[in-house]
C-alpha cells in the first residue's frame, strides 16, 4: 500500500511517499513543491494542485495523509496555509483517495514516540526509518513523517477492527 503524506504550505508544500509491505515501510520518493513568492496566491495554489496531481498520477497511492493546521499567531499565514491544505485535500479527493488528517502531536508521537519531539528529532528518525542517505529537505521530511504516521495508525486501526469483530455464537 502506497501512502502519500503531505506537509502543506503556500510557499513550500512537502510530499513523501511510503510503501507499507506488511510490517515494513519503504521509502518511495519525497520532494517539495516550491512556488514563487511574487506570484498571486491563486497561481501558487494552482501550482501546488497541479504538481500534487502529477505525483498522484505517477505513483498511484491508495491513501493521502495530511497534517492538520496548527494555531498560528499570524492569521494571514494560517489562512494561506488553510488554502494550501484545501488544495491538497482537493487533489486527493478528485483522485478518489481516502483522506486522513493528523495533528503534529500525533505525527511526532508515531515517528519519534514523543509528541513534543523537536523538528531535528523527527527528521533524524525519518532518515533512520526510511534508510535515507541524508536528511530530506525539511518539508519533504515532514511529509514523510505524516505518511509514516498514517501507516502506523492505519495498521493499528486494521488490527483493532479485526480484534473487535463479533464472534459467531456456538
C-alpha positions as CSV (number, residue, x, y, z in Angstrom):
1,X,0.0,0.0,0.0
2,X,1.5,3.3,-1.1
3,X,0.7,6.3,1.2
4,X,1.2,9.9,0.1
5,X,2.0,12.2,3.0
6,X,1.5,16.0,2.6
7,X,3.0,18.9,4.6
8,X,1.0,21.8,3.1
9,X,2.4,25.3,2.7
10,X,1.6,28.2,0.4
11,X,5.3,28.7,-0.3
12,X,6.6,25.1,0.0
13,X,4.4,22.0,0.1
14,X,6.3,18.9,1.0
15,X,5.3,15.4,-0.2
16,X,6.5,12.0,0.8
17,X,5.6,8.5,-0.5
18,X,5.9,5.4,1.7
19,X,5.0,1.9,0.8
20,X,3.8,-0.3,3.5
21,X,4.5,-4.0,3.0
22,X,3.4,-6.0,6.0
23,X,5.3,-4.5,8.9
24,X,7.9,-2.9,6.7
25,X,7.9,0.7,5.5
26,X,9.8,1.5,2.3
27,X,10.7,5.0,1.0
28,X,9.4,5.6,-2.5
29,X,10.0,9.3,-3.1
30,X,9.9,12.7,-1.5
31,X,10.2,16.3,-2.5
32,X,9.0,19.8,-2.2
33,X,6.7,21.9,-4.4
34,X,8.1,25.4,-4.3
35,X,6.0,28.3,-5.5
36,X,7.3,31.7,-6.5
37,X,7.0,34.3,-3.8
38,X,5.9,37.1,-6.1
39,X,3.1,35.1,-7.7
40,X,-0.5,35.7,-6.7
41,X,-1.9,33.2,-4.1
42,X,-4.3,31.7,-6.7
43,X,-1.4,30.9,-9.1
44,X,0.6,29.4,-6.3
45,X,-2.3,27.2,-5.3
46,X,-2.8,26.1,-8.9
47,X,0.9,25.1,-9.0
48,X,0.5,23.1,-5.8
49,X,-2.6,21.4,-7.1
50,X,-1.1,20.6,-10.5
51,X,2.1,19.2,-9.0
52,X,0.3,17.1,-6.4
53,X,-1.9,15.7,-9.2
54,X,1.2,14.7,-11.1
55,X,2.6,12.9,-8.0
56,X,-0.7,11.1,-7.5
57,X,-0.8,10.1,-11.2
58,X,2.8,8.9,-11.2
59,X,2.8,6.9,-8.0
60,X,-0.9,5.8,-7.7
61,X,-1.1,6.0,-3.9
62,X,-4.0,4.3,-2.2
63,X,-4.3,6.9,0.7
64,X,-3.4,10.5,1.3
65,X,-2.4,11.8,4.8
66,X,-2.2,15.5,5.6
67,X,-1.0,17.4,8.6
68,X,-3.7,19.4,10.3
69,X,-3.4,23.1,10.7
70,X,-1.8,24.3,14.0
71,X,-3.0,27.5,15.6
72,X,-0.7,30.2,14.2
73,X,-0.1,33.6,15.7
74,X,-0.4,35.3,12.3
75,X,-3.9,35.0,11.0
76,X,-2.9,35.7,7.4
77,X,-0.3,32.9,7.4
78,X,-2.9,30.5,8.9
79,X,-5.3,31.4,6.2
80,X,-2.8,30.8,3.4
81,X,-1.8,27.5,5.0
82,X,-5.5,26.6,5.1
83,X,-5.8,27.3,1.3
84,X,-2.8,25.1,0.6
85,X,-4.3,22.3,2.7
86,X,-7.6,22.7,0.9
87,X,-5.8,22.3,-2.5
88,X,-4.0,19.1,-1.2
89,X,-7.3,17.7,0.0
90,X,-9.0,18.5,-3.3
91,X,-6.2,16.8,-5.3
92,X,-6.7,13.7,-3.2
93,X,-10.5,13.7,-3.2
94,X,-10.5,14.2,-7.0
95,X,-8.3,11.2,-7.4
96,X,-10.7,9.1,-5.2
97,X,-8.2,8.7,-2.4
98,X,-9.3,8.2,1.2
99,X,-8.0,11.2,3.3
100,X,-6.6,11.0,6.8
101,X,-5.6,14.0,8.9
102,X,-3.2,14.1,11.8
103,X,-2.1,16.6,14.3
104,X,1.6,17.5,14.8
105,X,1.4,15.7,18.2
106,X,0.1,12.5,16.5
107,X,2.8,12.6,13.8
108,X,5.6,13.2,16.3
109,X,4.3,10.5,18.6
110,X,4.1,8.0,15.7
111,X,7.5,8.7,14.4
112,X,9.6,9.5,17.5
113,X,7.4,8.1,20.3
114,X,7.1,11.5,21.9
115,X,4.5,14.1,20.8
116,X,6.7,17.1,21.8
117,X,9.8,15.9,19.9
118,X,11.9,18.6,18.2
119,X,11.9,19.0,14.4
120,X,15.5,17.7,14.4
121,X,14.5,14.5,16.3
122,X,11.7,13.9,13.7
123,X,14.0,14.5,10.8
124,X,16.6,12.1,12.2
125,X,14.0,9.4,12.9
126,X,12.5,9.8,9.4
127,X,16.0,9.4,8.0
128,X,16.6,6.3,10.1
129,X,13.2,4.7,9.4
130,X,13.3,5.3,5.7
131,X,17.0,4.4,5.5
132,X,17.7,7.6,3.7
133,X,21.4,8.5,2.9
134,X,20.8,12.0,4.3
135,X,18.1,14.0,6.0
136,X,15.4,15.0,3.4
137,X,14.5,18.6,2.8
138,X,12.5,19.9,5.8
139,X,9.1,20.0,4.2
140,X,9.6,16.6,2.5
141,X,10.8,15.1,5.7
142,X,7.7,16.4,7.5
143,X,5.5,14.9,4.7
144,X,7.3,11.5,5.1
145,X,6.6,11.7,8.8
146,X,2.9,12.2,8.1
147,X,2.9,9.2,5.7
148,X,4.7,7.1,8.4
149,X,2.1,8.2,11.0
150,X,-0.7,7.1,8.7
151,X,1.0,3.7,8.1
152,X,1.2,3.1,11.8
153,X,-2.3,4.4,12.5
154,X,-3.8,2.6,9.6
155,X,-2.1,-0.7,10.7
156,X,-3.3,-0.2,14.3
157,X,-6.8,0.6,13.1
158,X,-6.9,-2.6,11.0
159,X,-5.7,-4.7,13.9
160,X,-8.2,-3.2,16.2
161,X,-11.1,-3.7,13.8
162,X,-10.2,-7.4,13.4
163,X,-9.8,-7.8,17.1
164,X,-13.3,-6.5,17.9
165,X,-15.2,-8.3,15.2
166,X,-18.1,-10.2,16.8
167,X,-17.5,-13.9,17.1
168,X,-20.3,-16.3,16.0
169,X,-22.3,-17.9,18.8
170,X,-21.9,-21.6,19.2
